């Protein structure tokens, strides 16, 4: 008995010793495996420096069980890169691998999907690319897979459907293509499916709607087509549905109203039609409903007023008509109501805003009428009130003057009457006040000048009758002030010593009088100044001409007197000047802009002469008394001489016409320089050529015609042939475009009285005359035109750098612009030209007059004399870079069958980002952009409302849930550096 007991203890001790030895041996093997993993990683921050002699279970990121075996490896957010070696297989008990938010790139190592004990694999927010490897389908215990925020491409891995224990599957923010595998229908335990922000397409598989445990379905920002199946009503546990930005069509299935736990529905930016089903009123848990940017018709169902938990209702950019149900104004939790760009009629609900925390109301561009509800800000939360382009009547609610949260009030183009209420200037956050195009009367409130936050004020096109408040233009943040087309009196306030931000001032079409205060020149950022059609007097201050940023100055139709300041010619930024119809006198300075100004911009000033106007005679330099004496003395003598000269002139003119015709035919028909076609046309009854110049030219029509030959052709387009006309005698080189003749007989090009459109002053003549008035450094200057009864030739300034295409892509070897900065500058200048044409001239032009950046302009920029590109233009092109072929990428073609995007709307692709920013933006940038370092700034849209948090991984964070402004899809194949702290406002800020 004793020996048996002794044997038992001996065997037990041996077994324990063996287990201890095995544990020690395994511990040594696992430590060695961890050190091998460390050796293959790049650790710039030294996060793994503690992996040394201490027990490996205490190392950072290593988790062990009670036996000391490694079960988890968490290396998240350590900025690691490098490779994961096969030594990780030495961690036999490993169940969790987290590599989130690092800098790993290349293809995902197959070893990571070959560990059969895995329960969790998180490789999100890295730079992995290529196909996602197969193998995870064999991991029977796998419950969580997160590979979002990478550059994976190719089809979704179908074998994952065999991992039937899976609860979370997240492939958002990649470049996967193809359809959703039908094998995913076997994942009956799946609670979260995230596939948004990829290139997936095709119809939604029926198997997807058999996942009875699904709580969150996020598959938007793809290219899915077809209808939403009625089987969506089978997802009884669904809480979060995102199918935004795709090509879905057909109606919204009424079965969607059978999901009692549904709190978020995003179906915006598709082709969904039909009516809003009234069954949606049964979704008692619904918080967010966004059906914007579709083709929905019908009316707003009154049943939506039953959604007592609704915080956001967005139906903008559809085809909805009818009225707004009164019950919408009773929703107790409504914070955002966006209904703009529909065909809604009738009044706003009278109770809107009274019993709800309304923050954002946008019903613009409808046909709504009636008064603006008085209680919109009773809750004290209203920040943005956007009502423009409707038929609202009545007074502006007085309650808005105490709404301290207001940021924007945009109520222009309505029929509001009464006065501008006193108190708006005391609102601490108000930035934008737009009341133009109404029927407001009375005075401009003095308290507007007390504001510290207003940056945009537009009171134009009303019936205001008052003087300008004395300090209205000295608001610290004010950038634009417009009060045109009113009945304002008085003068421009002289309190302009401090206007640090003012860039645009429009006081045109009023009854303002007095002189322009010299203190106006202290507005160093003023770009546009329009005082036309007023009653201003006195001289034009010379200091105004030297304002460093003033580009547009319109002083026409006033009573200014004296001479034009001589320094106008050396103005650093002036591009458009109109001084017509004043009482200006004296010579026009022949410098700078005034050398080429259109005479029409100086018309109506009888005392002006010289420059582009007729030259000043000697008599104009005499004193008025001497001139009067001389005129009286020679009056009779001039009459007699006038008759003699007149008769002689008539005889000489007749002789000159006869002789000129003979010389004309002798020169051009017999041995002239014109091509044969021109000679043939001249011999077929065409009229003589007539030169119409828009400025003083030293050459004649005959010298221009002498250069119209085949050897001088420099280009040919849809409107005509362009010739280079080199006239050494005048040291002049111009470009001459001979317009194509109208098809048919020559008579078809004439008007009813036998004259051409040009000769008759028709539409073409009007457009050419308008083109001749353009003065912009990025628009080719038109010098004049030559015409007869058959043809018209337009004369332009000759540009030595070729066309815009040549400048961007190069026409000959050695002429190609290789640097992106030059290309960006050229495109920016082209955009300036289009902006000038569209907003300044407001006319239609043939867009063939682009110029890039001239050598002179480059030299001036190096000297600081030419301002750089505006920030708005820089930002617009910051995400565009040359492709490997050297050409700029073409914009993506619209998807077949898609409607045009809704106006006034800019969207950016939403993608899965780092922790805390699940929808960080990736702006479009081709590989060349990433290679050259031209990465757009990272961003993460923030929205103050959102659904409550759900089981991991969470849906879009409440702080970042969509604010009604979805984001455009990105085609970038390069990983961006995402910053969760940055914020890009994609809302309608203007």
Secondary structure, 3 states (H helix, E strand, C coil): CHHHHHHHHHHHHHHHHHHHHHHHHHHHHHHHHHHHHHHCEEECCCCCCCCCCCCHHHCCCEEECCCCCEEEEECCCCCEEECCCHHHHHCCCCCEEECCCCCCEEECCHHHHCCCCCCEEECCCCEEEECCCCCHHHCCCCCEEECCCCEEEEECCHHHHHCCCCCEEECCCCEEEECCCHHHHHCCCCCEEECCCCEEEEECCHHHHHCCCCCEEECCCCEEEEECCHHHHHCCCCCEEECCCCEEEECCCHHHHHCCCCCEEECCCCEECCCCCHHHHHCCCCCEEECCCCCCCCCCCHHHHHCCCCCEEECCCCCCEECCCHHHHHCCCCCEEECCCCEEEECCCCCCCCCCCCCEEECCCCEEEEECCCCCCCCCCCCEEECCCCEEEECCCHHHHHCCCCCEEECCCCEEEEECCCCHHHCCCCCEEECCCCEEEECCCHHHHHCCCCCEEECCCCEECCECCCCHHHCCCCCEEECCCCCCECCCCCCCCCCCCCCEEECCCCCCEECCCHHHHHCCCCCEEECCCCEEEECCCHHHHCCCCCCEEECCCCEEEECCCHHHHHCCCCCEEECCCCEEEEECCCCHHHHCCCHHHHCCCCEEECCCCCCCCHHHHCCHHHHHHHHHHCHHHHHHHHHHHHHHHHHHHHHHHHHHHHHHHHHHHCCCCCCHHHHHHHCCCCCCCEEEECCCCCCCHHHHHCCCCHHHEEEECCCEEEEEEEEHHHCEEEEEEEECCCCCCHHHHECCCCCECCCCCCHHHHHHHHHHCCCCCCECCEEEEEECCCCEEEEEECCCCCCHHHHHHCCCCCCCCCCHHHHHHHHHHHHHHHHHHHHHHCCCCCCCCECCCCHHHHHHHHCCCCCCCCHHHHHHHCCCCECCCCCECCCCCCCCCCCCCCCCCCCCCECCCCCCCCCEECCCCCHHHHHCCCCCCCEECCECCCCCCCCCCCCCCCCECCCCCCCCCCCCCCCCCCCCCCCCCCCCCC
